[in-house]
């Protein structure tokens, strides 16, 4: 689960996914990640989903647990995919928000929510679920991997997601400290931001 640690900023994007078809009792669960030429979301949409889908008329629920949120370009591809697949419902959990100050990325996330995609920052129950569902190993003790120390970053990213979805200025600052360690801080300067933070529910 180190790839999903919100206190660090790795380059790779990992995507844990679940696919549930209305015509089947089985839930497909697996993972993928980005390559040198393709983002993880695009690989899922263009390769994994096409291979798994057998009945275009069947309703399908997809849940992604992503180490980074989709970029603006991937959001556009996701919108096109959902337009072509009206029977698909998509829920996205993210550990971090990708280049959260870039307007293209912010607009992309808003556009997904506007067409009915649910986007949430992973909370502790989501981390626990992913551990039990995708990682669980008899040789490992869950208590050793329970991400209690993630809480401050979960709150920060949750607040930033609220500012994005409400289309107000960014409230999250990320800089590099000693040894290039990321330093996170909250910046609240106006009433709109204060209102968004008050309404946030991390």
Legacy VTK file of the C-alpha trace (Angstrom):
# vtk DataFile Version 3.0
C-alpha trace
ASCII
DATASET POLYDATA
POINTS 202 float
0.000 0.000 0.000
3.026 2.321 -0.025
1.991 3.482 -3.507
-1.155 4.900 -1.887
0.617 6.769 0.928
-0.729 10.334 0.516
2.231 11.873 2.340
4.627 11.078 -0.521
4.552 11.912 -4.235
5.558 8.905 -6.374
5.603 9.156 -10.158
3.602 6.008 -10.899
-0.170 5.804 -10.899
-1.713 2.575 -9.645
-5.340 1.692 -10.252
-7.112 -1.016 -8.263
-10.414 -1.840 -9.886
-13.642 -3.740 -9.355
-16.080 -4.527 -12.154
-19.533 -5.834 -11.333
-21.927 -6.866 -14.112
-25.679 -7.021 -13.505
-25.715 -10.274 -15.489
-23.127 -11.984 -13.274
-22.663 -12.649 -9.572
-18.899 -12.438 -9.926
-16.957 -9.247 -9.255
-13.776 -8.794 -11.293
-10.943 -7.409 -9.170
-7.404 -6.613 -10.207
-4.946 -3.766 -10.665
-3.027 -1.944 -13.375
-0.620 0.973 -13.539
0.684 3.525 -15.979
3.391 2.757 -18.530
5.889 4.992 -20.310
3.328 5.678 -23.035
-0.112 5.228 -21.429
-1.873 6.364 -18.274
-3.484 3.688 -16.129
-6.992 5.008 -16.825
-6.517 4.770 -20.598
-5.125 1.249 -20.311
-8.188 0.225 -18.303
-10.670 1.786 -20.720
-9.052 0.651 -23.953
-7.706 -2.753 -22.953
-9.081 -4.219 -19.734
-12.728 -3.184 -20.077
-12.987 -4.226 -23.721
-11.633 -7.681 -22.890
-13.952 -8.154 -19.915
-17.178 -6.893 -21.492
-19.307 -9.556 -23.170
-22.863 -8.151 -23.082
-23.104 -4.443 -24.047
-26.680 -4.280 -22.743
-25.762 -5.397 -19.211
-25.443 -2.713 -16.556
-21.957 -2.421 -15.142
-20.658 -0.822 -11.932
-16.967 0.077 -11.866
-15.017 1.254 -8.832
-11.471 2.591 -9.100
-9.074 3.071 -6.195
-6.355 5.295 -7.642
-3.036 6.441 -6.212
-3.449 9.700 -8.205
-6.583 11.375 -9.506
-7.090 11.448 -13.298
-5.430 14.270 -15.210
-7.474 16.584 -17.444
-6.785 14.550 -20.584
-7.803 11.296 -18.886
-10.971 12.966 -17.589
-11.841 13.818 -21.186
-11.254 10.193 -22.232
-13.397 8.966 -19.328
-16.240 11.273 -20.373
-16.071 9.922 -23.923
-16.043 6.358 -22.610
-19.103 6.925 -20.412
-20.946 8.621 -23.266
-20.390 5.501 -25.383
-21.230 3.198 -22.451
-24.491 4.564 -20.963
-24.986 1.398 -18.894
-21.755 1.950 -16.952
-21.611 3.592 -13.513
-18.195 4.786 -12.285
-17.005 5.592 -8.749
-13.463 6.885 -8.238
-11.502 6.960 -4.986
-8.166 8.790 -5.022
-5.262 8.881 -2.593
-3.866 12.140 -4.016
-4.922 14.872 -6.442
-2.706 15.079 -9.515
-1.187 18.539 -10.143
-4.017 20.011 -8.140
-3.367 23.637 -9.148
-3.507 23.001 -12.909
-6.829 24.356 -14.163
-7.115 21.660 -16.859
-7.002 18.976 -14.173
-9.403 20.834 -11.878
-11.892 21.377 -14.693
-11.558 17.733 -15.698
-12.566 16.507 -12.237
-15.512 18.916 -12.134
-16.662 17.737 -15.555
-16.714 14.122 -14.383
-18.769 14.955 -11.307
-21.143 16.967 -13.502
-21.990 13.841 -15.531
-22.576 11.705 -12.452
-19.168 10.232 -11.638
-18.543 10.009 -7.896
-15.042 11.177 -6.910
-13.870 10.866 -3.312
-10.602 11.003 -1.429
-9.776 7.632 0.097
-10.538 7.561 3.814
-9.379 5.010 6.381
-12.266 2.560 5.706
-11.391 2.683 1.977
-7.741 1.907 2.749
-8.793 -0.959 4.992
-11.109 -2.329 2.285
-8.352 -2.169 -0.334
-5.955 -3.931 2.005
-8.393 -6.763 2.703
-9.542 -7.029 -0.913
-6.407 -6.529 -2.986
-3.379 -6.986 -0.727
-4.265 -9.267 2.184
-1.578 -11.838 2.848
-1.637 -14.508 5.548
2.005 -13.750 6.341
1.285 -10.083 7.050
-0.465 -8.545 10.020
-3.086 -5.944 9.041
-2.246 -3.907 12.148
1.253 -3.384 10.746
-0.193 -1.810 7.621
-3.192 0.040 8.995
-2.629 3.618 7.715
-3.617 5.590 10.821
-0.951 8.199 10.105
-2.607 9.036 6.753
-5.369 11.051 8.441
-3.808 14.557 8.135
-3.202 14.110 4.400
-6.645 12.607 3.880
-8.120 15.767 5.400
-5.933 18.072 3.297
-6.751 16.323 0.031
-10.446 16.155 0.952
-10.499 19.895 1.512
-8.690 20.498 -1.769
-11.169 18.292 -3.635
-13.986 20.401 -2.185
-12.319 23.576 -3.449
-11.968 22.017 -6.903
-15.573 20.833 -7.096
-16.873 24.197 -5.853
-14.596 25.979 -8.361
-12.812 28.188 -5.852
-9.064 28.824 -5.460
-6.783 26.027 -4.285
-6.318 25.749 -0.526
-3.517 23.161 -0.572
0.147 24.120 -0.828
2.824 21.481 -1.480
6.502 22.423 -1.408
9.755 20.515 -1.103
11.558 20.551 2.219
14.840 19.005 3.237
15.929 15.975 1.225
13.140 16.804 -1.258
10.518 15.654 1.243
7.087 17.125 0.395
5.709 19.646 2.863
1.937 20.155 2.948
0.127 23.228 4.253
-3.373 24.680 4.202
-3.878 28.167 2.791
-7.276 29.779 3.445
-7.472 33.400 2.317
-11.091 34.258 1.508
-14.658 33.576 2.582
-15.321 31.190 -0.330
-12.499 28.941 0.799
-13.637 29.086 4.415
-17.147 28.132 3.338
-15.868 25.204 1.254
-13.720 23.931 4.085
-16.617 24.175 6.496
-18.818 22.087 4.191
-16.117 19.482 3.519
-16.667 16.051 5.000
-13.350 14.142 4.818
LINES 1 203
202 0 1 2 3 4 5 6 7 8 9 10 11 12 13 14 15 16 17 18 19 20 21 22 23 24 25 26 27 28 29 30 31 32 33 34 35 36 37 38 39 40 41 42 43 44 45 46 47 48 49 50 51 52 53 54 55 56 57 58 59 60 61 62 63 64 65 66 67 68 69 70 71 72 73 74 75 76 77 78 79 80 81 82 83 84 85 86 87 88 89 90 91 92 93 94 95 96 97 98 99 100 101 102 103 104 105 106 107 108 109 110 111 112 113 114 115 116 117 118 119 120 121 122 123 124 125 126 127 128 129 130 131 132 133 134 135 136 137 138 139 140 141 142 143 144 145 146 147 148 149 150 151 152 153 154 155 156 157 158 159 160 161 162 163 164 165 166 167 168 169 170 171 172 173 174 175 176 177 178 179 180 181 182 183 184 185 186 187 188 189 190 191 192 193 194 195 196 197 198 199 200 201
